């Protein structure tokens, strides 16, 4: 398996992180159809590519020069352009995009106000921002972990306060993960959601804290999201298959069968 640092999602990763990211991009379909879109912190470029299936044009911008170079080689379509830039210095003109998408970006730096000012600069007056970040309480504090790539995480109230300072309307969504499936719902309904587990002798309730927050924001009225699900069952199978193929048992079996496979081909 290729080496994954954990900083940026790569397309050889088939786990919970991939499912959560794909679900976020899935909900962008409501907003990007026939629009000019900016994917800020586009990383490997898979999200930019996914949105290009519906958008009229997508800019993928990332601060990492190598990521931009690889994305240019991997995703070559007429309605995608990858550019090197940062959240504090977006290489686009004023009022040039209809939708800005920024998933798991804002926690990687501490220039939050500069980022929002740049977003407002390049976004058209009736444009929409779709942005996500970990909830510091559930992601870090309650689990007692520290992500080495995160510079400044936000609590829910800090995140919503930041957005409300720049946009007149927004919807706050929470994202949870349970047994291979991602669930995105309006944050006001999270406390009323029940999760259960058990067997024929006992059933218990399980508490699943939403670790990620997603905001859809605009200065104008927009179509709000209903509850949505992303079934990651088939996606996770790729990870299981990769684990099997990397095991010593598979490698030994493959080596033993290789001569027979060769003979079968030449005797056809």
Backbone torsions as a table, in degrees:
resi	resn	phi	psi	omega
1	UNK	NA	141.3	178.5
2	UNK	-64.7	155.3	-179.8
3	UNK	-77.4	125.8	179.6
4	UNK	-116.7	120.6	-177.9
5	UNK	-76.7	-25.0	-176.1
6	UNK	95.7	-7.4	-178.3
7	UNK	-76.0	-45.8	179.7
8	UNK	-124.8	140.9	178.2
9	UNK	-72.4	132.8	178.3
10	UNK	-114.8	156.4	-173.7
11	UNK	-79.7	5.4	170.4
12	UNK	-98.0	5.8	179.0
13	UNK	-97.7	122.6	179.3
14	UNK	-125.2	78.4	-178.8
15	UNK	-146.6	-165.2	-178.5
16	UNK	-56.0	-42.4	-178.1
17	UNK	-59.3	-43.6	179.0
18	UNK	-63.1	-42.4	179.7
19	UNK	-61.9	-45.0	-179.3
20	UNK	-62.9	-42.8	179.6
21	UNK	-66.3	-43.7	-179.7
22	UNK	-62.2	-36.7	178.8
23	UNK	-64.2	-39.8	178.8
24	UNK	-62.8	-43.1	178.4
25	UNK	-68.0	-29.1	179.1
26	UNK	-61.3	-39.5	-176.7
27	UNK	-75.6	-12.1	177.5
28	UNK	-70.6	-19.6	-178.0
29	UNK	-56.8	-28.9	179.3
30	UNK	-62.8	-28.1	-168.1
31	UNK	-114.2	-20.9	-170.8
32	UNK	-96.2	-7.1	-175.8
33	UNK	-56.0	122.1	178.2
34	UNK	60.7	24.6	-179.1
35	UNK	-110.3	162.9	170.8
36	UNK	-91.8	122.4	-168.8
37	UNK	-121.8	144.5	171.3
38	UNK	-115.1	122.9	173.3
39	UNK	-102.9	97.9	-175.1
40	UNK	-89.7	129.0	-168.6
41	UNK	70.0	57.0	-173.9
42	UNK	-74.7	-16.7	174.6
43	UNK	57.3	-126.6	-177.2
44	UNK	-63.7	-26.6	175.2
45	UNK	102.7	-1.9	-177.4
46	UNK	-63.7	-36.7	-179.9
47	UNK	-69.0	-40.5	175.4
48	UNK	-58.4	-43.9	179.9
49	UNK	-65.0	-43.1	179.0
50	UNK	-59.7	-44.7	-178.6
51	UNK	-70.2	-25.2	179.9
52	UNK	-66.6	-16.9	177.7
53	UNK	-68.2	-21.7	-176.6
54	UNK	-118.8	-32.9	-176.2
55	UNK	-78.6	160.5	175.2
56	UNK	-77.3	-34.4	177.2
57	UNK	-157.9	142.6	179.6
58	UNK	-131.0	127.8	170.9
59	UNK	-95.9	129.2	172.8
60	UNK	-107.1	117.1	-177.2
61	UNK	-120.0	131.8	178.4
62	UNK	-146.3	151.1	-178.5
63	UNK	-78.1	-18.9	-176.2
64	UNK	-88.9	114.6	-175.4
65	UNK	-61.5	-40.4	-178.7
66	UNK	-66.9	-38.9	178.5
67	UNK	-63.0	-41.5	179.1
68	UNK	-64.8	-42.3	179.9
69	UNK	-62.4	-43.1	-179.9
70	UNK	-68.4	-39.2	179.7
71	UNK	-62.8	-39.7	179.2
72	UNK	-61.8	-35.5	179.7
73	UNK	-76.7	-34.1	-173.8
74	UNK	-83.3	-39.2	-174.8
75	UNK	-116.4	102.0	-176.4
76	UNK	-119.7	91.0	174.1
77	UNK	-132.2	162.0	-175.1
78	UNK	-70.1	-17.6	-176.4
79	UNK	-111.2	26.8	175.5
80	UNK	-129.6	139.4	172.4
81	UNK	-141.3	125.0	179.3
82	UNK	-99.9	134.2	-176.9
83	UNK	-134.8	145.3	174.9
84	UNK	-83.2	131.0	-179.9
85	UNK	-179.5	174.7	-179.0
86	UNK	-124.1	171.8	178.4
87	UNK	-68.9	-20.4	179.0
88	UNK	-96.8	-4.2	179.9
89	UNK	-151.0	77.1	-177.0
90	UNK	-81.2	124.9	-174.1
91	UNK	-81.3	51.6	178.7
92	UNK	-132.9	158.8	-178.3
93	UNK	-75.2	163.2	176.3
94	UNK	-60.5	143.2	174.0
95	UNK	50.9	45.7	-172.8
96	UNK	-109.1	-11.8	-177.8
97	UNK	-128.3	151.6	-179.4
98	UNK	-88.9	-34.4	-175.9
99	UNK	-136.3	135.2	172.9
100	UNK	-117.1	129.5	179.3
101	UNK	-117.7	129.2	-179.8
102	UNK	-143.7	98.5	-177.0
103	UNK	-104.1	126.4	176.5
104	UNK	53.4	54.6	-177.6
105	UNK	-122.6	-47.6	-169.0
106	UNK	-61.3	-27.9	179.8
107	UNK	-75.6	-9.6	-178.2
108	UNK	-87.2	1.7	177.5
109	UNK	-151.9	174.3	-179.6
110	UNK	-117.2	14.2	179.6
111	UNK	-97.7	56.8	-173.1
112	UNK	-67.5	-41.5	180.0
113	UNK	-67.0	-41.2	177.8
114	UNK	-62.1	-39.8	178.8
115	UNK	-61.3	-45.7	-178.2
116	UNK	-66.5	-36.8	177.8
117	UNK	-64.5	-40.1	178.0
118	UNK	-67.9	-39.1	176.7
119	UNK	-60.1	-46.5	179.5
120	UNK	-65.4	-31.8	-179.3
121	UNK	-67.1	-46.6	-174.2
122	UNK	-87.5	-16.4	-178.0
123	UNK	-81.9	136.0	176.6
124	UNK	-65.0	159.4	-172.8
125	UNK	-58.4	-33.3	179.3
126	UNK	-102.4	19.4	-176.4
127	UNK	-74.6	172.6	-177.1
128	UNK	-128.6	137.9	173.4
129	UNK	-107.8	132.9	173.3
130	UNK	-123.4	113.8	-171.2
131	UNK	-138.0	141.8	179.7
132	UNK	-131.4	159.3	178.2
133	UNK	-162.1	155.4	174.2
134	UNK	-66.9	145.7	172.1
135	UNK	-81.6	113.6	-173.9
136	UNK	-54.7	-36.8	-178.2
137	UNK	-62.9	-53.8	-174.3
138	UNK	-82.9	-33.0	-176.5
139	UNK	-75.6	-43.0	-173.2
140	UNK	-111.6	-55.1	-170.8
141	UNK	-65.2	-53.3	-176.0
142	UNK	-68.2	-24.1	177.8
143	UNK	-95.4	-7.3	179.5
144	UNK	54.1	52.2	176.9
145	UNK	-127.7	160.7	176.8
146	UNK	-133.2	118.3	178.0
147	UNK	-81.1	120.1	-174.4
148	UNK	-64.0	-19.5	-177.8
149	UNK	-93.2	-5.7	-178.4
150	UNK	-94.2	128.7	-178.4
151	UNK	-95.1	-45.0	-179.1
152	UNK	-147.4	99.2	176.0
153	UNK	-82.2	159.8	-176.5
154	UNK	-122.1	142.9	168.1
155	UNK	-76.3	162.9	-177.3
156	UNK	-54.7	-47.5	-177.6
157	UNK	-65.9	-31.8	177.7
158	UNK	-69.8	-40.3	179.9
159	UNK	-64.6	-49.5	-178.8
160	UNK	-68.0	-33.6	177.5
161	UNK	-64.8	-42.3	178.3
162	UNK	-60.4	-47.5	-178.4
163	UNK	-64.8	-43.6	-176.2
164	UNK	-67.2	-19.4	177.1
165	UNK	-72.4	-17.0	-173.9
166	UNK	-120.9	-16.2	-178.1
167	UNK	-131.9	144.2	-178.7
168	UNK	-75.8	-32.8	-176.8
169	UNK	-129.7	140.8	172.3
170	UNK	-156.4	153.5	173.3
171	UNK	-116.5	128.1	178.2
172	UNK	-96.7	124.6	178.3
173	UNK	-115.0	151.8	174.9
174	UNK	-118.0	143.1	-179.1
175	UNK	-119.5	125.3	176.9
176	UNK	-119.8	165.9	-178.9
177	UNK	-135.3	132.8	-178.3
178	UNK	-149.0	115.8	174.0
179	UNK	50.4	49.8	174.8
180	UNK	88.2	-0.2	-179.4
181	UNK	-122.7	138.4	175.0
182	UNK	-97.9	141.6	179.7
183	UNK	-127.6	124.2	175.7
184	UNK	-116.8	127.2	-179.1
185	UNK	-146.8	160.6	176.4
186	UNK	-57.2	134.5	-173.9
187	UNK	-59.9	-25.9	-178.6
188	UNK	-69.7	-17.6	-178.2
189	UNK	-99.4	-3.7	-174.3
190	UNK	-60.4	-43.4	-177.2
191	UNK	-65.9	-20.5	-179.9
192	UNK	-92.9	3.0	-179.8
193	UNK	-90.7	131.7	-179.3
194	UNK	-115.2	137.0	177.1
195	UNK	-122.0	133.2	-177.3
196	UNK	-126.1	155.1	173.1
197	UNK	-145.9	164.6	178.5
198	UNK	154.4	-162.0	-179.4
199	UNK	-148.9	-161.7	-176.8
200	UNK	-70.5	-13.6	-178.1
201	UNK	-105.6	-18.7	-175.5
202	UNK	-159.2	140.2	173.9
203	UNK	-127.2	131.0	-178.9
204	UNK	-126.5	159.0	175.1
205	UNK	-92.6	139.8	-179.6
206	UNK	-114.3	134.8	174.7
207	UNK	-91.7	122.5	178.2
208	UNK	-122.5	109.3	-178.7
209	UNK	-79.7	135.4	176.6
210	UNK	-74.5	112.8	-175.0
211	UNK	-85.7	-14.8	-176.9
212	UNK	-124.7	144.4	178.2
213	UNK	-114.4	140.5	177.7
214	UNK	-129.3	132.5	176.6
215	UNK	-119.5	133.8	169.5
216	UNK	-110.8	122.6	-171.6
217	UNK	-135.5	148.4	177.4
218	UNK	-162.9	161.3	173.2
219	UNK	-84.9	-4.7	-179.9
220	UNK	-123.6	167.1	178.5
221	UNK	-67.8	136.8	179.9
222	UNK	-135.3	166.6	179.0
223	UNK	-74.9	118.0	-178.4
224	UNK	-81.0	157.7	-178.6
225	UNK	-84.2	139.6	167.9
226	UNK	-90.2	176.8	176.4
227	UNK	-62.0	137.6	179.3
228	UNK	-137.5	154.5	-177.3
229	UNK	-127.2	144.5	172.9
230	UNK	-123.4	113.1	-179.4
231	UNK	-82.0	110.1	-177.2
232	UNK	-95.7	13.8	-176.9
233	UNK	-57.3	-52.6	-179.9
234	UNK	-66.3	-35.2	-179.0
235	UNK	-62.4	-44.2	-177.6
236	UNK	-68.1	-25.1	178.3
237	UNK	-57.1	-32.7	178.6
238	UNK	-63.3	-38.9	178.2
239	UNK	-66.5	-42.1	178.7
240	UNK	-62.8	-40.2	179.2
241	UNK	-65.3	-39.8	178.5
242	UNK	-64.7	-39.1	178.4
243	UNK	-63.9	-41.0	179.9
244	UNK	-64.0	-45.3	-177.2
245	UNK	-68.5	-23.7	179.1
246	UNK	-88.7	-5.9	-178.6
247	UNK	-75.2	152.6	179.2
248	UNK	-63.5	-36.0	179.7
249	UNK	-60.9	-44.9	179.5
250	UNK	-65.4	-42.2	-178.5
251	UNK	-63.2	-42.6	178.4
252	UNK	-64.8	-45.5	179.3
253	UNK	-62.4	-40.2	179.1
254	UNK	-63.9	-41.1	179.7
255	UNK	-64.7	-38.8	180.0
256	UNK	-67.2	-40.6	-176.3
257	UNK	-82.0	-15.1	-174.9
258	UNK	-57.1	-45.2	178.8
259	UNK	-62.0	-37.0	-179.9
260	UNK	-67.8	-38.2	177.3
261	UNK	-64.5	-37.5	179.1
262	UNK	-65.6	-44.8	178.6
263	UNK	-62.5	-38.9	-179.4
264	UNK	-62.0	-39.3	179.9
265	UNK	-67.2	-42.1	-176.4
266	UNK	-78.5	-19.5	179.4
267	UNK	-90.9	-1.3	179.6
268	UNK	-67.6	NA	NA
